[in-house]
Amino acid sequence: LPNAKDFGGISGKVLCEKSFVMFEALAKEFFGRTTLVSVGGIDSADEAYRRLKAGASLIQIYSAFIFKGPALNREINLGILERMKRDGFNHISEAIGSDRR
């Protein structure tokens, strides 16, 4: 990463695409065999939903939580529900890994 230092300091949006590419590679091998957790640059319902559809059963937010505050949790959860409804999913288990099927 171009913003890398010798130690510490890399988090948030700068990691989003690289972490998604890494997650995709892992999900290709392990989806359906173990519980997958996606992390890195997740700061919106769109990104959280993309990770779920790619195979994540869980997502982790950290930097976005610090910068946007605890209301972000509700915003992401409600946004995921809206996207699930739009896509015709009745339960989150239907959305998880839907891009892998």
C-alpha positions as CSV (number, residue, x, y, z in Angstrom):
1,L,0.0,0.0,0.0
2,P,1.3,3.4,-0.9
3,N,0.4,4.9,2.6
4,A,2.3,2.1,4.5
5,K,4.8,3.0,7.1
6,D,7.3,0.7,8.9
7,F,4.7,0.0,11.6
8,G,1.1,0.8,12.4
9,G,-1.2,3.4,11.0
10,I,-3.0,1.7,8.1
11,S,-6.7,1.3,8.6
12,G,-10.1,2.4,7.2
13,K,-11.1,3.1,3.6
14,V,-7.6,2.8,2.2
15,L,-7.8,-1.0,2.9
16,C,-11.3,-1.5,1.4
17,E,-10.5,-2.9,-2.1
18,K,-7.4,-4.8,-1.1
19,S,-9.2,-6.4,1.8
20,F,-12.1,-7.3,-0.5
21,V,-9.8,-8.9,-3.0
22,M,-8.2,-10.9,-0.3
23,F,-11.6,-11.9,1.1
24,E,-12.8,-13.0,-2.3
25,A,-9.8,-15.3,-2.7
26,L,-10.4,-16.8,0.7
27,A,-14.2,-17.1,0.2
28,K,-13.6,-18.9,-3.1
29,E,-11.8,-21.7,-1.2
30,F,-13.6,-21.7,2.2
31,F,-17.2,-20.5,1.7
32,G,-19.5,-23.2,2.9
33,R,-16.7,-24.9,4.9
34,T,-16.3,-22.5,7.7
35,T,-17.6,-19.1,9.1
36,L,-16.0,-16.2,7.2
37,V,-15.5,-12.8,8.7
38,S,-14.7,-9.8,6.4
39,V,-12.8,-6.8,7.7
40,G,-11.1,-3.7,6.3
41,G,-12.6,-0.5,5.1
42,I,-16.2,-1.4,5.7
43,D,-17.9,2.0,6.3
44,S,-21.4,1.7,4.8
45,A,-24.4,-0.6,4.2
46,D,-23.3,-0.9,0.6
47,E,-19.9,-2.3,1.5
48,A,-21.3,-4.5,4.3
49,Y,-23.8,-6.0,2.0
50,R,-21.2,-6.6,-0.7
51,R,-19.1,-8.5,1.8
52,L,-22.2,-10.6,3.0
53,K,-23.1,-11.4,-0.6
54,A,-19.4,-12.4,-1.2
55,G,-19.7,-15.0,1.6
56,A,-19.1,-13.2,4.9
57,S,-21.3,-14.4,7.8
58,L,-19.9,-11.6,9.9
59,I,-18.3,-8.2,9.2
60,Q,-16.1,-6.1,11.4
61,I,-16.1,-2.3,11.5
62,Y,-13.6,-0.3,13.4
63,S,-12.3,2.9,11.9
64,A,-15.7,3.9,10.5
65,F,-17.2,3.3,14.0
66,I,-14.6,5.7,15.5
67,F,-15.1,8.4,12.9
68,K,-18.9,8.1,12.3
69,G,-20.0,7.0,15.8
70,P,-22.3,4.3,17.2
71,A,-25.2,5.4,15.0
72,L,-23.3,3.7,12.1
73,N,-24.3,0.3,13.5
74,R,-28.0,1.0,13.0
75,E,-27.4,2.7,9.7
76,I,-25.6,-0.4,8.3
77,N,-28.2,-2.8,9.8
78,L,-31.2,-0.9,8.3
79,G,-29.3,-0.5,5.0
80,I,-28.7,-4.2,4.8
81,L,-32.4,-4.9,5.4
82,E,-33.3,-2.5,2.6
83,R,-30.9,-4.2,0.2
84,M,-32.1,-7.6,1.2
85,K,-35.7,-6.6,0.5
86,R,-34.8,-5.1,-2.8
87,D,-33.0,-8.3,-3.8
88,G,-35.9,-10.5,-2.7
89,F,-34.2,-12.1,0.4
90,N,-36.4,-12.9,3.4
91,H,-33.6,-13.9,5.7
92,I,-29.9,-12.8,6.0
93,S,-28.9,-16.4,5.4
94,E,-30.2,-16.1,1.9
95,A,-28.0,-13.1,1.2
96,I,-24.8,-14.6,2.7
97,G,-22.8,-16.0,-0.2
98,S,-25.4,-15.3,-2.8
99,D,-22.7,-14.1,-5.2
100,R,-21.0,-17.4,-4.8
101,R,-23.9,-19.5,-5.9
